Amino acid sequence: MSGSRKPLIAGNWKMNLNHLEAIALVQKIAFALPAKYFEKVDVTVIPPFTDIRSVQTVVDGDKLLLTYGAQDLSAHDSGAYTGEISGAFLAKLGCTFVVVGHSERRTMHAETDEVVLAKTKAALKHGLTPIVCIGEGLDIRESGEHVAYNVAQLKGSLAGLSAEDIAKVVIAYEPVWAIGTGRVASAADAQEVCAAVRTTLAEIADASTAASVRVLYGGSVNAKNVGDIVGQTDVDGALVGGASLKADEFSTLSAIAAGGPLP
Ligand SMILES: O=C(CO)COP(=O)(O)O
């Protein structure tokens, strides 16, 4: 973490919690994190689409400082795309962030870098901040090619974007072998790839853009390991899966990313 970048803790709920459960969780997190924390950390929740309207109502009604976003969006604005959700709809619901190219979508929905790029452009077009995910599988990690692999995925996912647009994205490095496995990358592993991400951003945009973009780590992050991870120079927060479904754990790890004290 560097002083010039405010840490971001994003809770990716994946396909968990219905809209009533979503309201309860958001209220608990907000209660545990009074306003002073938000001076030092941005906290966002990323629920399923069907929860977003309810989350918006709580956040607006109670004037909460946490933000919310979506787990995916369509590359298209509107039309005959059954089952897809437009960035325009998400913007209208007050979403701040949208996750793009999560490894679960790259793997289970065959999303290529080209698709991720198109979705990143759609997010930017609608004023949403894309959280663009990259990350290698275990085979790549074991072959020692992980830095080159992530750099290539990053370049492919941002190909042709202007420095001005790149300045508006968040990057999340999530090694696939560390997702939902309890096998967290070491803080040094996270730093190695996040530093390579920043070097690449300087190459495809410029140095000041690279210095301003937030690069998150994701993969089995919890209250016990978050301190070490966000303590790394080039890691500016975390994309949290399982631990974001528990109010106490998520509030605690957000407070740790803020530099304390514990809630
Ligand atoms: O995929 C993730 C967040 O997007 C990480 O999930 P876990 O924190 O459950 O490993």
PDBQT file of the ligand as one rigid body, heavy atoms in Angstrom, charges set to zero:
ROOT
HETATM    1  O1  LIG A 301     -12.593 -15.038  -5.908  1.00  0.00    +0.000 OA
HETATM    2  C1  LIG A 301     -12.433 -14.360  -4.906  1.00  0.00    +0.000 C 
HETATM    3  C2  LIG A 301     -12.951 -12.988  -4.818  1.00  0.00    +0.000 C 
HETATM    4  O2  LIG A 301     -13.357 -12.536  -6.064  1.00  0.00    +0.000 OA
HETATM    5  C3  LIG A 301     -11.738 -14.910  -3.720  1.00  0.00    +0.000 C 
HETATM    6  O3  LIG A 301     -12.563 -15.808  -3.091  1.00  0.00    +0.000 OA
HETATM    7  P1  LIG A 301     -12.131 -16.386  -1.643  1.00  0.00    +0.000 P 
HETATM    8  O4  LIG A 301     -11.788 -15.195  -0.800  1.00  0.00    +0.000 OA
HETATM    9  O5  LIG A 301     -13.331 -17.133  -1.168  1.00  0.00    +0.000 OA
HETATM   10  O6  LIG A 301     -10.936 -17.259  -1.882  1.00  0.00    +0.000 OA
ENDROOT
TORSDOF 0
